[in-house]
Amino acid sequence: MRTLGILAHPGVPLKDAIELAELAEAAGMGIVGTGDNGYAEAFGQLGAFAARTARVELISCAINWTRTPVTTAWAATTISELAEGRFRLGIGAMPDAWNRDWHNIAYERPVERMRDFVAATRAAWASRPGAPARHEGPFYRYREYARFDDAPPWPIPVYLGVTRPRMSELAGEIAEGVIFNSVHTVEWIREVNWPALDRGLERAGRAGRDGFDAGVRVYCAISEDEAEAVHLLRRSLAFFLPVPYFHDLLRHAGFGAELERGLAAMAAGDAQAAELAMTDEVVRRFAIAGTERQVREQLRRYEGVADWVMFSGPRRYPAAIYREQMERIVRCFGPLCDAASGHVRL
């Protein structure tokens, strides 16, 4: 495992998120990310992180296709220049309902749309003065887009946020890296994601996993009382009960009964019962929770699964609770990061 980081998520005001990014860098962590998630715009946040940090890698974790490919190319180039090459563009499809209900974007053929979106964004980067770019895809089209300056000074790696196998396979085929969803089990990543990624890598004629970067987002809660830490994460997982891919994950892990209880509670409008359907065992399989000693030990499950781990604290609580948890996470895991060797000491 190469490094650890945090999702400086807008579960806190932007000022606090910036301070958390600074805190993570000072503690030795190697990566800070944020994404489109209903509070603050991702590229604006990343610009602030770029201005206030000097060493950590920054990643959009993840943005989706609510921007055009050309505006995405502009935004990514802007952050890359502000961060002097420390930026990775992470793109995710997001759930069906979020696309339709928030942005009026149809969700048919999301894998094909992602392929087209990435190709159109890269074509915009490739435009040069006197050599305008064109793109004619099934979803995105533009003509005569001309840059009026030189190429971006740093290459911008593209990562895909993935949950299911088809998007995983696409990541292996077209992307420089992958970000496994924060709702996952290690067994799902090993048995579903990686075999699909390998198929994509093979289709692209790539030399196995060499040079392909894999990260995973992980929910984490830390407390001197293990039961309290576990309880703090029920709400984060229950939030995903309306999302179909979470149903796949729960059933794969053997939690079909818990899923049915959670869905019934949601249908009855009982948020507390929906949270309680996310039992201790569900939380322990889908997240990291416990004392500092326990969560450090639980981190070992990601050895050989991902190159880096990015932590997020318990979601959908008051900002003070989220910030306190994120500070605990940084204090707990920061000392494990060895900036000199580029490896995590477990």
Residue, then its C-alpha position, 0 to 999 in steps of 0.5 A: m500500500r503506497t499511501l493514505g488520504i482523506l476525502a475532505h468531504p463537504g460534511v463540513p463548511l468549506k473553510d473546515a474542509i480546507e483546514l482538513a486538507e492542510l492537516a492531512e498534508a502536515a500529518g504525512m498523508g499523500i492524497v486529498g480528494t473531494g467530489d460532486n456531492g450536493y454541498a459545494e462544487a468539486f473543482g472550486q474546492l480542489g482549487a482551494f486545496a491546491a492553493r493551500t497545500a504543496r505536496v499531497e496529490l489531489i483527486s476529484c473523487a468523483i465528478n460526473w458528466t453534468r459539465t460538458p467535456v470541454t468545460t471539464a477539460w478546462a476545469a481539470t487543466t486549471i486545477s492541474e496548473l494550480a497544483e503544479g501537476r498534483f491533480r488526477l481527474g476522477i469521474g463517476a457515473m453517480p446513481d440513476a436518480w441523482n442524474r435524473d432528479w438533480h440534472n435532468i440527465a438520462y441514465e441509459r447506457p452509462v458505460e457507453r456514456m462514460r467512454d464517450f465523455v472521457a474520449a471527448t474530454r481527452a480530445a479537448w485536451a489535445s486541441r492546439p492553436g491552429a489545430p482545433a478539436r472535433h468530437e462526434g460521439p454517441f452522446y457528446r459532439y463538438r466541432e472546431y474547439a480551439r485552444f489559444d495557448d499551448a498544451p497543458p503543462w502536466p498530463i492529467p491522469v483519468y480515473l473512473g469511480v466504479t462499483r459494478p463490473r462493466m464500469s470496472e472493465l471500462a476503467g481497465e480499458i481506458a483509464e489510468g486508474v480506478i477508485f473503488n466505491s466507498v460502499h464495498t466489501v473487500e470480497w466484492i473488490r476481489e471477486v467482482n471488480w478486479p476480474a473485470l478490471d483485468r478483462g479491460l486491461e487485457r482488451a486494451g493490450r496493457a501489461g497486466r496491472d503494471g502502471f495501473d493505479a487503484g484506490v479505494r474510498v473507505y468509511c471510518a469511525i474511531s472511538e474509545d468505545e467500539a460500539e459507538a464507532v460502529h453505530l456512527l456508521r449506520r447512517s452513512l450506509a443506510f443513505f445508500l439503501p435507495v441505490p440499486y448497486f448497494h442492493d447488489l453489494l448487500r446480497h453478494a455479502g449475504f445481507g439480503a435480510e438486512l436489505e429487505r428490513g432496510l427497504a421496508a423501513m424506508a417505505a414506512g418513512d422510519a429512518q431510524a429503523a433503516e439505520l438499525a437494519m445496517t447491523d453491526e456485522v454489515v458495518r464491520r464488512f462495509a467500513i472500518a470502525g473501532t478504537e485506534r488500534q482496531v481500525r489500524e488492524q482493519l486497514r490491513r484488509y486492503e493490502g493487495v487490494a488497492d494502492w491507496v486508501m482514502f478515508s471518509g468520516p461518518r456522513r449526515y451528522p452535524a459538521a462538528i461531529y464530522r470534523e472531529q472524526m476526520e481529525r481523529i482519522v488524520r491523527c490515527f493514520g497520518p503517522l503510518c505514512d512514510a513520505a520518504s519511502g512512499h509506503v504505509r507502515l502497517 
